[in-house]
Amino acid sequence: MPEVRSFHDIVTEQQQFALVRALEQVNALVVGKPQQIKLAFVALLAGGHLLLEDLPGLGKTTLAHALAQTVGLEFKRVQFTTDLLPADILGVSVHEPQRGQFVFHPGPIFTGVLLADEINRAPPRTQSALLEAMAEHQVTIDGTSHRLPEPFFVIATQNPTDLSGTFPLPDSQLDRFTLRLSMGYPSPAAERALLRGEHRRQMIAACQPQLDPASVSALRQAVLQVHASDALLDYLQALLAASRQHADIATGLSPRAGLALLQAARAHALLRNRSHVLPDDIQAVFVALAGHRLVAAGGEHSDQALAQMLLARVAVD
């Protein structure tokens, strides 16, 4: 059995304090959304990607900007539209006569944090341009593979699919997002703070990074060292099995979803200053991780309700 290491064996005090400051700074910039912010950090530290789904104007883009500025990664934004082409994201090889050869000109995907804004306004062909990048951290153009910077993190926003001018994300695309979050309307107190405070864009531009690419990579390595016991894995597997056997679920969670769940739970434990995963960590990330991966057998329950039902059905031994 692997040895359970102490928290400060895998995370230095300097890294811990920097992570706390990063969380505090994003919470100051995105008012009244501590749970969404914590889960956004979970997705980042787990080495995954984040999907923000909600109505326009509820702070999805603000969260993406604030997170990128705080963690010190290069940030680029692509506004997805119906006429956006894959080459507009990935880049293109251009023939340069003076050199007598094709030269690759990287697209905006070559960055630390890519904001794919309103991703479901683009047709599926353009949406799928992100698939290889999100899974392999590389893109292939004209038969040549190009590595992306590390760390690499995609934050995509999408409007509800019942709004006009949207194309639903295919299941294969959804599966590449570790977590899906909704921002929701602010509380009255948070909304008053927004109305009275400085403009968020100016605040984000003025704030200082609390992390940098090296520290984000180091924290991702620390997440891999967070211990998951056999009993914990039993609980995780029971949730996966329940999703495949539930009468209201047509398609349950895949093994890849199970790996993502374990990694997200490890990242959540790290944010709670623990070097081991508890069932609470799995429960904290499960709905955000499982909801968009579950395919309902009928229209009676939402995907989030199905995920909540699985949590209620599977007991912690």
Salt bridges, closest charged atoms under 4 A:
GLU53 OE1 - ARG180 NH1 3.89
GLU74 OE2 - LYS76 NZ 3.91
GLU96 OE1 - ARG99 NH1 3.56
GLU96 OE2 - HIS105 NE2 3.43
ASP117 OD2 - ARG77 NH2 2.60
GLU118 OE1 - ARG121 NH1 3.12
GLU150 OE2 - HIS137 ND1 2.66
GLU150 OE2 - ARG147 NH2 3.93
ASP175 OD2 - ARG256 NE 2.69
ASP175 OD1 - ARG293 NE 2.78
ASP248 OD2 - HIS301 NE2 3.69
ASP281 OD1 - HIS268 ND1 2.80
ASP281 OD2 - ARG274 NH1 2.74
GLU300 OE2 - HIS301 NE2 3.80
ASP303 OD1 - ARG180 NH2 3.00
